[in-house]
Amino acid sequence: MNQSTISIRLMTVDDFDAVVAIDAKVLQAPRPRYYEMKFEKLFNSNDYLPTSLVAEDDAKTVVGFVMGELYMGEYGIFQEEARLDTIGVDPQYRHQGLGERLINEFMDHLRQIGVKKVNTLVDWNDSKLIHFFSANRFRPSTTINLERSLDTG
C-alpha cells in the first residue's frame, strides 16, 4: 500500500455496507444489526457530533474505518471527552500503518473540536489489540470498569 494513495474523510451513512464488510472480514462473522444501531445513533441523533472516519484507496474503495462518539452532554453542555468505539482495517491493508494513521487523524479531528481526552474499551485478554492501542499512546485509565454477572444462583 502506498500511503499517499489513501485518503481519510468523515464517515457518511453511505459507508454502511463497506464498514460492515470490513468488520465481517476481520471478525469472520457479519454484524449488520450492530452497525445499524451504530449508524442510527451516529447519523440520526442530534446529541452526537460527527467524528467517525473512513480510509479510501485511490479507487475510492473504503479500506478502513474508525468510529467514535462525542456526546454533546445533558442540555447541550459540551463534554471534553470522546470515545473511540470501533476500528477496522481490511486485512489486505494491515501491517502497513493504516490503523495508526486512522487513529492519528481521529485524534487530530477531535483535538480541533476541543476534545481533551479519548477513551476506549479493550478485552483484557486481547493482547494484540492492547498492544496496538499501547503503541498508539493509549494507557490504562484510572477509572475501573466494574461488572456483575447475572448468572442464576
Secondary structure as GFF3:
##gff-version 3
##sequence-region A 1 153
A	DSSP	three_ten_helix	3	5	.	.	.	ID=ss1
A	DSSP	beta_strand	7	10	.	.	.	ID=ss2
A	DSSP	three_ten_helix	13	15	.	.	.	ID=ss3
A	DSSP	alpha_helix	16	27	.	.	.	ID=ss4
A	DSSP	alpha_helix	32	44	.	.	.	ID=ss5
A	DSSP	beta_strand	53	56	.	.	.	ID=ss6
A	DSSP	beta_strand	62	69	.	.	.	ID=ss7
A	DSSP	three_ten_helix	74	76	.	.	.	ID=ss8
A	DSSP	beta_strand	81	89	.	.	.	ID=ss9
A	DSSP	three_ten_helix	91	93	.	.	.	ID=ss10
A	DSSP	alpha_helix	98	112	.	.	.	ID=ss11
A	DSSP	beta_strand	117	119	.	.	.	ID=ss12
A	DSSP	alpha_helix	127	135	.	.	.	ID=ss13
###
